[in-house]
Amino acid sequence: MPPSSSLQDPEQLAQHVLAAIRRSGAAGITSQQLAIQLGFKDKGHRYLIFDAIDRLLDDGRIETGRKGRYTAVGRRDTLEGTIDIIASGAGYVRVEGHTEDLYVHNRNVGTALHGDRVLVKQTGGRGMRAEGKVLQVLKRRRTEFVGTIHRHDGRLVLVADDQRVQRPFQIPLHASMNAQDGDKAIVALGEWKDARELPRGEVLRVLGRAGEHHVEMHAILAEYGLPLEFPESVQLASEQIADGVTPEEIAKRRDVRAIPTITIDPHDAKDLDDALSLRRLENGHWEVGIHIADVSHYVVPRSVIDMEAANRATSVYLVDRVVPMLPEKLSNDLCSLHPHTDKLSFSAIFELDEQARIKGEWFGRTVMRSQHRFAYEQAQAIIDGGEGPFQQEVLTLHQLAQVLRRDRIANGALEIGGNEVKFKLDEKGRPIGVYQKVMGPANWLIEEFMLLANKRVAAWVNKQKKGGVPPFVYRVHDLPDPDKVEQLRALAKSFGHTLVTKKDEDLPHAINRLLQDVRGREEENIIKQVAIRSMAKAIYSTENIGHYGLAFEHYTHFTSPIRRYPDLMVHRAMAHYLAGGRHLDREALEISCSHSSRMEKQAADAERASIRYKQAEYLLAHLGQSFEGIISGLTNWGIYVELRENKCEGMIGLRELPGDVFRFDQERYQVVGHRTGRRFKLGDELTVTIKAVDMDRRTVDMALAEEGGPVTTSGKFMRRPSPAKASSKGSRGKAQSRKKGKR
């Protein structure tokens, strides 16, 4: 078996070989032992090991010992790892095989930047904390940075938007591309070896004036390594694609155009990737069709469009725009399931009884036609008792979805839903209001049938046992972090609630009971958010460990191929296996899964950054005003507070807390005053004043409001609540979902 592509990369393999040699200690390790340990079972590939050894010998990082064994050069206190820079400028180095990170004071970070691979020397430490000093940067995580140009003492510098990049970049005039003071720009890091000097940068692109809405949104995309536009070759290729609904293609597919079919989406959505059909069968059962845009028909593997989509891996949803995975010709036209138009689809069709039990299922390619497009609000109006087109279909689908939802929760699925933070923007993109978009039964209707399709597609693959279960793309979700569950338990107790479990299997039910108890209370959202934080992150993988949060043994993503590349991979795999194809290459699928998981995180980080920017911009107009808020996070450096009315978040530095010296107690997860014993805990209500806003960093500094000061509520000023009222708990809500199918 060939090694994975990550081990075929010479530098990556050299790092793995060096780590293995370091682990062998003074005894050393042979090349054969290295090959076995790193999974090079095929002797024909072992030349890669020898190449890596030669590379390390040439660099002087290893040496040949007795009996052909290799040992690492240098002292035992020298380690390799990845450095994470925090807001103070200090860092923590994560070392493979070590349970604790190595703390690096900001004066010892050297030329390392956040995410770099570094060589670090262990220097002892204080108490139980191990400390170190960066000796060398082995590999840069990134070499391009986004920030604002400033003129300082006759020189141009760029201050990065990323708070973890502490040093400004010095920009020589000949490398400035005529960037002016106050411009947003992308710079490439030049050679930087002396930490006493500023790193040098070369401007690659001037985005425009800092503070302008579109410029800032482009800056956020660039900061997270996300594309600003499609390459011309991709655009040209997409324009040449013809509509695939031809008589020849229709003849190959199951024709479901005559069955009543609807779509339900946000009112402003353009990429309609799923539709539902419903009809009564002669035996009294219901046939529910879940029809998904057949992107795989139009996007050919290894074409320029496919490679661009694979690289992007996901669409990105910022506060005011969608950055699509596919060009508009595909995402909003050919693949989008617009009403009254024949469309190619990949369908999961189920026969359900009145209790939504599956009596039969079918998967395959179809041609469909939506008869009506609903916005969520329109479908919700029918569910609430109103009248409208396809009223009976909507109500029947709603009833079946309620049964599916009830059974899923009874089976242990976590009922943790989040509301999205939305902004009212003026014509220049400036926020003039902040509100929450609340999920309701119409959203759940769509969600339940998408979950059903995702679950049953994955289960179907697992039934194909010939030669073992074929390699496939799963959406998996691991067990929660026990320490974070204990934090949730303690938080619930502080509000007078309990999280009682007798065994691990009881935890989902216990969390659901807790969420039921707090429903409608002021502490509901803060407890819901801490429950979400306790969970592992769902990822894509070829290893099916199940989905803990949904309580599904088998789960995948099948329902959004317009905006998620793993769904396109699933469509291709399903078509392949339905046609009786051989097992796909597991390692190739796993590489794509890992990349898609990374890009999903980057997209989510960019989405949150755009929300933080607009929240900061909104509060910039409220400097000096006081608001009621609730403690949403605690760290070594500050207390994060979310404002009750507008869901904006800021921080009170621990040094800014008056009357005492405050420290963060990690074990009890609270901030405590050294002399007074005053405590701040998650969920505590505070009245805070907006002290400062840094738009470059997208941060808001807050301070405890003075007693008797005015408090802003619902846009009006009022007196600060009495101490008795101030002890009541507030609410919290953050964007946790995007359109549909985030799980």
Secondary structure as the mmCIF struct_conf table of DSSP 4:
data_model
#
loop_
_struct_conf.conf_type_id
_struct_conf.id
_struct_conf.beg_label_comp_id
_struct_conf.beg_label_asym_id
_struct_conf.beg_label_seq_id
_struct_conf.end_label_comp_id
_struct_conf.end_label_asym_id
_struct_conf.end_label_seq_id
HELX_LH_PP_P HELX_LH_PP_P1 PRO A 2 SER A 4
HELX_RH_AL_P HELX_RH_AL_P1 SER A 5 GLN A 8
BEND BEND1 ASP A 9 ASP A 9
HELX_RH_AL_P HELX_RH_AL_P2 PRO A 10 SER A 24
HELX_RH_3T_P HELX_RH_3T_P1 GLY A 25 ALA A 27
STRN STRN1 ILE A 29 ILE A 29
HELX_RH_AL_P HELX_RH_AL_P3 SER A 31 GLN A 37
TURN_TY1_P TURN_TY1_P1 LEU A 38 GLY A 39
BEND BEND2 ASP A 42 ASP A 42
HELX_RH_3T_P HELX_RH_3T_P2 LYS A 43 HIS A 45
TURN_TY1_P TURN_TY1_P2 ARG A 46 ARG A 46
HELX_RH_AL_P HELX_RH_AL_P4 TYR A 47 ASP A 58
TURN_TY1_P TURN_TY1_P3 ASP A 59 GLY A 60
BEND BEND3 ARG A 61 ARG A 61
STRN STRN2 ILE A 62 THR A 64
HELX_RH_3T_P HELX_RH_3T_P3 ARG A 66 GLY A 68
STRN STRN3 TYR A 70 ALA A 72
BEND BEND4 GLY A 74 GLY A 74
TURN_TY1_P TURN_TY1_P4 ARG A 76 ASP A 77
STRN STRN4 THR A 78 ILE A 85
TURN_TY1_P TURN_TY1_P5 ALA A 87 SER A 88
BEND BEND5 GLY A 89 GLY A 89
STRN STRN5 GLY A 91 ARG A 94
TURN_TY1_P TURN_TY1_P6 GLU A 96 GLY A 97
BEND BEND6 THR A 99 GLU A 100
HELX_LH_PP_P HELX_LH_PP_P2 ASP A 101 ASP A 101
STRN STRN6 LEU A 102 VAL A 104
HELX_RH_3T_P HELX_RH_3T_P4 ASN A 106 ASN A 108
TURN_TY1_P TURN_TY1_P7 GLY A 110 THR A 111
TURN_TY1_P TURN_TY1_P8 HIS A 114 GLY A 115
STRN STRN7 ARG A 117 ARG A 126
TURN_TY1_P TURN_TY1_P9 GLY A 127 MET A 128
STRN STRN8 ARG A 129 LYS A 139
BEND BEND7 ARG A 141 ARG A 141
BEND BEND8 THR A 143 THR A 143
STRN STRN9 GLU A 144 HIS A 152
TURN_TY1_P TURN_TY1_P10 ASP A 153 GLY A 154
STRN STRN10 ARG A 155 ALA A 160
BEND BEND9 ASP A 161 ASP A 162
TURN_TY1_P TURN_TY1_P11 GLN A 163 ARG A 164
BEND BEND10 ARG A 167 ARG A 167
HELX_LH_PP_P HELX_LH_PP_P3 PRO A 168 PRO A 168
STRN STRN11 PHE A 169 ILE A 171
HELX_RH_3T_P HELX_RH_3T_P5 LEU A 173 ALA A 175
BEND BEND11 SER A 176 SER A 176
TURN_TY1_P TURN_TY1_P12 MET A 177 ASN A 178
TURN_TY1_P TURN_TY1_P13 ASP A 181 GLY A 182
STRN STRN12 ASP A 183 LEU A 189
TURN_TY1_P TURN_TY1_P14 ALA A 195 ARG A 196
BEND BEND12 GLU A 197 GLU A 197
HELX_LH_PP_P HELX_LH_PP_P4 LEU A 198 PRO A 199
STRN STRN13 ARG A 200 ARG A 200
STRN STRN14 GLY A 201 ARG A 209
TURN_TY1_P TURN_TY1_P15 ALA A 210 GLY A 211
HELX_RH_AL_P HELX_RH_AL_P5 HIS A 213 GLU A 223
TURN_TY1_P TURN_TY1_P16 TYR A 224 GLY A 225
BEND BEND13 LEU A 228 GLU A 229
HELX_RH_AL_P HELX_RH_AL_P6 GLU A 232 GLU A 239
TURN_TY1_P TURN_TY1_P17 GLN A 240 GLN A 240
HELX_LH_PP_P HELX_LH_PP_P5 ILE A 241 ASP A 243
HELX_RH_AL_P HELX_RH_AL_P7 PRO A 247 ALA A 251
TURN_TY1_P TURN_TY1_P18 LYS A 252 LYS A 252
BEND BEND14 ARG A 253 ARG A 253
STRN STRN15 ARG A 254 ASP A 255
TURN_TY1_P TURN_TY1_P19 ARG A 257 ALA A 258
BEND BEND15 ILE A 259 ILE A 259
STRN STRN16 THR A 261 ASP A 265
TURN_TY1_P TURN_TY1_P20 HIS A 267 ASP A 268
STRN STRN17 ASP A 274 ARG A 280
TURN_TY1_P TURN_TY1_P21 GLU A 282 ASN A 283
BEND BEND16 GLY A 284 GLY A 284
STRN STRN18 TRP A 286 ALA A 293
HELX_RH_AL_P HELX_RH_AL_P8 VAL A 295 TYR A 298
BEND BEND17 VAL A 299 VAL A 299
TURN_TY1_P TURN_TY1_P22 PRO A 301 ARG A 302
BEND BEND18 SER A 303 SER A 303
HELX_RH_AL_P HELX_RH_AL_P9 VAL A 304 ARG A 312
STRN STRN19 THR A 314 THR A 314
STRN STRN20 VAL A 316 TYR A 317
BEND BEND19 VAL A 319 ASP A 320
STRN STRN21 VAL A 322 VAL A 323
BEND BEND20 MET A 325 LEU A 326
HELX_RH_AL_P HELX_RH_AL_P10 GLU A 328 GLU A 328
HELX_RH_PI_P HELX_RH_PI_P1 LYS A 329 LEU A 334
BEND BEND21 CYS A 335 SER A 336
STRN STRN22 PRO A 339 PRO A 339
TURN_TY1_P TURN_TY1_P23 HIS A 340 HIS A 340
BEND BEND22 THR A 341 THR A 341
STRN STRN23 ASP A 342 LEU A 352
TURN_TY1_P TURN_TY1_P24 GLU A 354 GLN A 355
STRN STRN24 ILE A 358 ARG A 369
STRN STRN25 SER A 370 SER A 370
BEND BEND23 GLN A 371 GLN A 371
STRN STRN26 HIS A 372 ALA A 375
HELX_RH_AL_P HELX_RH_AL_P11 TYR A 376 ILE A 383
TURN_TY1_P TURN_TY1_P25 ASP A 384 GLY A 385
TURN_TY1_P TURN_TY1_P26 PRO A 389 PHE A 390
HELX_RH_AL_P HELX_RH_AL_P12 GLN A 391 ALA A 410
TURN_TY1_P TURN_TY1_P27 ASN A 411 GLY A 412
HELX_LH_PP_P HELX_LH_PP_P6 ASN A 419 ASN A 419
STRN STRN27 GLU A 420 LEU A 425
TURN_TY1_P TURN_TY1_P28 GLU A 427 LYS A 428
BEND BEND24 GLY A 429 GLY A 429
STRN STRN28 PRO A 431 LYS A 437
HELX_RH_AL_P HELX_RH_AL_P13 PRO A 441 ASN A 462
TURN_TY1_P TURN_TY1_P29 LYS A 463 LYS A 463
TURN_TY1_P TURN_TY1_P30 LYS A 466 GLY A 467
BEND BEND25 GLY A 468 VAL A 469
HELX_LH_PP_P HELX_LH_PP_P7 PRO A 470 PRO A 471
STRN STRN29 TYR A 474 VAL A 476
STRN STRN30 HIS A 477 HIS A 477
HELX_LH_PP_P HELX_LH_PP_P8 LEU A 479 ASP A 481
HELX_RH_AL_P HELX_RH_AL_P14 PRO A 482 SER A 494
TURN_TY1_P TURN_TY1_P31 PHE A 495 GLY A 496
BEND BEND26 LYS A 502 LYS A 503
HELX_RH_3T_P HELX_RH_3T_P6 ASP A 504 ASP A 506
HELX_RH_AL_P HELX_RH_AL_P15 LEU A 507 VAL A 518
TURN_TY1_P TURN_TY1_P32 ARG A 519 GLY A 520
BEND BEND27 ARG A 521 ARG A 521
TURN_TY1_P TURN_TY1_P33 GLU A 522 GLU A 523
HELX_RH_AL_P HELX_RH_AL_P16 GLU A 524 SER A 534
BEND BEND28 MET A 535 MET A 535
HELX_LH_PP_P HELX_LH_PP_P9 ALA A 536 ALA A 538
STRN STRN31 ILE A 539 SER A 541
BEND BEND29 THR A 542 GLU A 543
STRN STRN32 HIS A 547 HIS A 547
TURN_TY1_P TURN_TY1_P34 TYR A 548 ALA A 551
STRN STRN33 PHE A 552 PHE A 552
BEND BEND30 GLU A 553 HIS A 554
BEND BEND31 THR A 559 THR A 559
TURN_TY1_P TURN_TY1_P35 PRO A 561 ARG A 563
STRN STRN34 ARG A 564 ARG A 564
HELX_RH_AL_P HELX_RH_AL_P17 TYR A 565 LEU A 578
TURN_TY1_P TURN_TY1_P36 ALA A 579 GLY A 580
HELX_LH_PP_P HELX_LH_PP_P10 GLY A 581 LEU A 584
HELX_RH_AL_P HELX_RH_AL_P18 ARG A 586 LEU A 620
TURN_TY1_P TURN_TY1_P37 ALA A 621 GLY A 624
STRN STRN35 SER A 626 LEU A 634
BEND BEND32 ASN A 636 TRP A 637
STRN STRN36 GLY A 638 LEU A 643
TURN_TY1_P TURN_TY1_P38 ARG A 644 ASN A 646
STRN STRN37 GLU A 649 GLY A 653
HELX_RH_3T_P HELX_RH_3T_P7 LEU A 654 GLU A 656
BEND BEND33 LEU A 657 LEU A 657
TURN_TY1_P TURN_TY1_P39 PRO A 658 GLY A 659
BEND BEND34 ASP A 660 ASP A 660
STRN STRN38 PHE A 662 ASP A 665
TURN_TY1_P TURN_TY1_P40 GLN A 666 TYR A 669
STRN STRN39 GLN A 670 GLY A 673
TURN_TY1_P TURN_TY1_P41 HIS A 674 THR A 676
STRN STRN40 ARG A 679 LYS A 681
TURN_TY1_P TURN_TY1_P42 LEU A 682 GLY A 683
STRN STRN41 GLU A 685 ASP A 694
TURN_TY1_P TURN_TY1_P43 MET A 695 ARG A 698
STRN STRN42 THR A 699 LEU A 704
HELX_LH_PP_P HELX_LH_PP_P11 ALA A 705 GLU A 706
TURN_TY1_P TURN_TY1_P44 GLU A 707 GLY A 708
STRN STRN43 PRO A 710 THR A 713
TURN_TY1_P TURN_TY1_P45 SER A 714 GLY A 715
STRN STRN44 LYS A 716 ARG A 719
HELX_LH_PP_P HELX_LH_PP_P12 ARG A 720 SER A 722
HELX_RH_AL_P HELX_RH_AL_P19 PRO A 723 ALA A 726
TURN_TY1_P TURN_TY1_P46 SER A 727 SER A 727
BEND BEND35 SER A 728 SER A 728
BEND BEND36 LYS A 739 LYS A 740
#
